[in-house]
Amino acid sequence: MDFTFTEEQQAAAEAARGVLAGVAPDDVPSPALTRGAVADDFDRALWARLASADLLSLLLDEEYGGAGLDAIALCLVLREASKVLARVPLLESSAAAAALQAYGGPELKSSLLARAGRGEIVLTVAANGRTGHDPAELAVTARQDGTADADDGDDGDGDGEWVLDGVQTMVPWAYDADYVVVPARTGDDRSVLAVVARGHEGVVLAEQISTTGERLGELRLEAARIADRDVITADGAWEWLLALLTTGTCAQALGLGERVLAMTGEYAGKREQFGHPIATFQAVAVQAADRYIDLRAMEVTLWQAAWRIASGAPGALPASGDVAVAKIWASEGVRRVVQTAQHLHGGFGADVDYPLHRYHAWAKHLELSLGPAAAHEEALGDLLAAHPLG
């Protein structure tokens, strides 16, 4: 079995490192010192540079101006972006575009994909449900009102309309994105994806602030009428999109954890006590080694999940099982890494003039995003019960 990245995947990661080289985590006010959002918008200058480097269209086919790469390439780029706390909707927009390409109708794809790949429009996904603990597709109801047949199983190119009601909380970049992909549940217990324009009639946003200091949105849908062409009804579309989002979050946690451990190593190598660098003390070295092991476990489970999504290869469990394992390790691992870093940094860990506290805030956000470890342990248990091994 060959785990080597392809030349194209490595080139994407190298391009990301070049674009991100000048990004500083301290470019916006500290969330510890800001009552509201740290900024009114994401980093549009960085977004433009990512677009120029063709990093916003990695997963898109050539006909939409993309490179035709896979989830592994996207995760490699996300890993680099999180090392510098890049304030861009790279995961959400890329994953949404990939889902539209895989499951959307021709009209929806032709109107959005090329523009999204060029960075001209921004996509995001409402994936956290009403409370952040319940499935997102259950937070919104969808009923069809018009001439199209709700049971025809097509990909959303009919002539009717869908009516959406419900609330999705913690929508990332909701105030900045042009379109939000909203999962919803139909009366016959099917999941659909509605592509909803920001400012659409019947859509109300309320501001929420994450631990990172970024502005999120509570998205309230009040009899919002969505054209049938903008609704994806294909089986498995939401599950595939959620798996890609979750795996991308694991990649972000890995990159962040790697940068934090590197910061800790640099600090411990310079900070002296009793005339010696604290890195030479056994208690310090053992803690750092434990966190290194966490990162390697996060890495191997991430690439297993990304490979299952990219290849569609069968396994003893559905791909969602590998995604659950990756998120368990990502959530618990990134928490342990930043906690150890704070401990070994001493007072510097809480100094708002030093970036570690920002990484801690981002780590907490990533730990809980799309479900903490406990939620994915429960999901994995359900999968094991349904698919006994051995």
N, C-alpha and C positions, 0 to 999 in steps of 0.2 A: 504494500500500500504506500503510495507516494503522497506525502504531505507538503511537498514543495510548492510554493506559490508560482503561478505562471509569470512569464515576462510581462504580460499586460497588467496583471494584478500588482506586481512590484513597481511597474512604471506609474501606476495610479498613486501608490503610496509615496513614491519619490516626488511626484508632482505636488502632492498635498504638503509634503514637508517643505518644499520650496515656497509655496504660496503662504504657508502659515509661519514661516521663519520669523517674520517681524511682528507677530501678534503678541501683545502683552496682556496678561490676565488682569492687570490693574488699570485698563483703559477707561473703565466706568467706576462710579463711586462704589465704595464697599457696601454690601448689603447689611453689614453690621452697623453702618452709620446712616442708613437711608430708611426713612419711614415708608416710602412708597417704592415704586420700581426704580431700579438703578439707571434705566434709560427708557426713552419713549419708543425706541425702535431697535431692531437688531443691527448688527454691523453691516451696513449696506456696502461700504467700501470693500470689505472682505468678500461679501457675496459676489460683487462684480469681478473680483480677482478669481474666485472659484469658477465663475462662469467662463471667464476668458481662458482658464486652464482646462475647460471641458470636464470639470469635476462635478457639475450639477446634472450631467446627462450620462453618467457612467452606465446606468442600467437600461437606458433607452436604445432602441434599435437604430440602425443607420438612417432609416427613412425619417426619423424624428431628430436627426443630428446627433445621435448618441454613439457610444462606443460598444454597446452590446455586451457589457461585462455583467458580472453576477453579484450576488450578495456578499461573497468573500471580498471582492474588490471594494465594495461600499464600506464594509466593516474595517478594512485596512485604512481607508481614508478617515472614517469616524474615529478610529483609534488615535490617529495623529491630531485630529481637530480637538479632541478632548484634552490632550496634553497641555494645550494653551488656553483651555476654556473658551473655545471659539463660540461667539454669540451669534450663531446663524442656524436657521431651520434646515440644516443639511439632511438630517435623518428623516424628518417628517415629509419634506418636499420630495426627496428622492424615493422614499417608500410609497408615498401616495401616487407618484407618477408611474412607478413600476406596477402598482396594482391596476391603475387605469389601463396601462398598456396590455397587461395580461388578461384582464377581464372586461374592460369597457367596450362600448360600441364604437363603430367607425367615426361617427360624428363627434363624440366626446373626445376621442383620441386626437383627431385632426385639429380640434379647436384648442387643446390645452398642452399636449405633450411637447411639441417643439418649443413653444414659448417657455414652458417650465424648464426645459433643458438649457435654454439660453439665459435663464434667470430673470426673464421679463415678468413672469408671474410667480407667486409663491403659493405652495400648497401646504396644508397641514392636516392633521387627523385628530378627531375627537375620540380618544381611545380610553378614557378613564371612567366613563359612566357617570351616574348621578352622584355617587359618593366617593369614588376612587376605589371601592372595595367590591362593587357589584359589576357583572359583565357589562361592557359598554353597549352592546347591541340591545340590552334590555331596558336601557334608559330612555329610548326614543321609540315611539310606535309609528308605523308607516302603513297607510292604507291607500289603495289605488282608487282614483276618482277620474273616470274618463272611459275612452273606448278601448284602451289596450287591455289585453288579458293578463291578469296578475299571475296566472299559472302557466304561461307559455314558456317560461324558462329562458327567454331571450336575454340579451345583454343590455337592454335599455334603449331601444330605438323605436318604441311605439309612439302613439299620438296622444296618450292620456297624460294625466298628472298624478303625482303622489302627494299625499298630505302628511306632514310630519309634525308630531307633537312630543315634547319631552325636554329634558335638560341634560346636557353633558357638561361636566365640570373639568377644570384644570386643562383646558385646551391650550397647548403650547402655541405661542405666536399668533393667537387668535385675532389680535388687533392689527397685525401686520400682514397676515396672509390674505391673498385674494380669494382663495377658495378653501373650504373646510370639507374634508371627506367625513361624513357622519354615518356610522353604522346604526341600523335601526331594525326593529323586529316587526314582521307582518302578523296579521291575524291568524295565518296558518302556520305560524312558528318557523318562518324562514328569516334569514338575515339578508339584508340588502345594504348597499352603500350608496348614499346620496351625496352628490357633489354640490355643495351649497355656497353660493357667492356671498362674500362679506357684504352686509348691507341689504341682503335680500329681504323682501317683505315677509314679515312674520318671524324674523330672526332678531333676537335681542342679546347684547353682550353686557356682562357685568365683570368688572375688574377683579382679579385675584392675583396674589403675589406669591411666588414660590420661595423656597428657602434660598435659592440662588439670587434672589432679588429681581428676577425676571418677571415680566407681566404675563400672566395667564388670563384666560377668559372663561367665564361661565356662559355657555351657549344655550340660550333658551329658544326653543322652537314652538311657536304658537300658531298652529294651523298653517305652517309654511308650505306653500304649494311649489313643488319641484317638478319640472318637465320630465317626462318619462325617459328622454334621451340622456338625462343627467343622473339616472339611477341605475346602478349595476345590480342585477338580480342573479348573476351566475353563482352556482353552488361553490362554496369554498373560498369565495373572494375575500370575505372579511377574515376568515381564519388565516389565510395566507398573509394578508397585510399585517395582522396582529403578530404573527410569528416573525415577520421581517422587522417590524418595529421593536419587538422585544429583543431580538438578537442584536440589532443595532445599538440598543441601550446597553447590552452587555459589552459591546465593543467600546463604547464610550467609558464605561466603568473600568475596563482594562487599561485604556490609555491614561485615564486619570490616575489610577493606582500606580502605574509604572512611573509616571512623572513624580508623584508624591514620594515613592520609595527612593527615587533618585535624589530628590531634594533632601530627604532624610539622611541619605548616605553622605551627601556633600556637607551637610551641617555637622553630622557626627564626626566626620573626619577632621573638622576644624575646631570644634568646641572642645576645650581642654578642662579636665578636672584632675587634681592631684598631679599636675605636670604631664598628663598624657591625654591624647584625644579619646573622647568617650567611645569612639568606634572600636577601640582596642579592648574595651571591657566585655567580658563574656556575656553578661546579662543583656547588654545592648546588642551584641552581635547575634545572639540567639533570637531575640525578638525580630530583628531585621530579617534573619534567615527564614523564620516562620512566615513572615509576610511575603517573602520571595516565593515560597512554596504556594501560598495563596494565589499569587499572580500567575504562576505556571498552571495551576488548576483552572483558574479563570480562562486562561488562554486556550488550553486544549478543549475545554467544553464549548467555548465560543466557536472555535473553528469546526468542531463536530456539528453544531447546530447550523452554522452558515453553510457548510457543505451539504447537509441534508436539504436545506431550502434551495440551494443553487442547483443541485444535481437531481433532486426528486428521487434519490435512491431509496429503495425499501430498507426496512430495518425491523428488528424485533419489536420495536414500538413505533407508532407514528412519529413524524418529525417533531410534533409538539412535545414529545417526551424529551428529546434532545434539547429543545428550546427551554423547557422547564428546568432541566439540569443546569444549563448554562446560566439561567437567571438566578437560580439558587446560589451558585458559586459567585456570580457577579455581585449580588446583593450583600451576602455575608462577607465576601472577600474584600470588597471596596470599603465596607464599614470597618473591618479590622485593620486595614492598611492605614486609613486616615486616623483612627484612634491611636495606633502605635506611633504614627508620625507626630501627633500632638503630644504624646507622652515624652518621646525622645527629644522633641524640640523645647520642652519646658515652656517658659513664658513666651518665647518667640512664636509658638503656635497660635497664640491668641492676639498677637500684635497685628493691628489692622494695617500697618505699614509693610507687613510681610505677607506674601500671597497665600500661605498655607491655609488660613482661615477660609479663604474663598474656595479652595479645593475641598475643604471639609463640608462646606455648605452644598457644593455641587454633588459631592459623594452621597450626602443624605438624600438629595433629590433623586439621584439615579437609583439608589437602593430601593426606594419606594415606588418609583415610576413603573407603571404597568404591573404592579403587584410586588409585594415584598417576598422574601424567601419562603415564608410560611404558606402564602397563597399558592406558590408554585409547587411546594412540597405536597400540598393537598391535591393539586391537579395531577401531579406525578403518581400519587397513590391511586387516584381514580383510574389512570391509564394502566397501571400495573394490575389492578383488579380486573380490568376489562381485557387485558392482553397478558395472561400469565406467561412467565418466562420459563424456559426449560422443558 
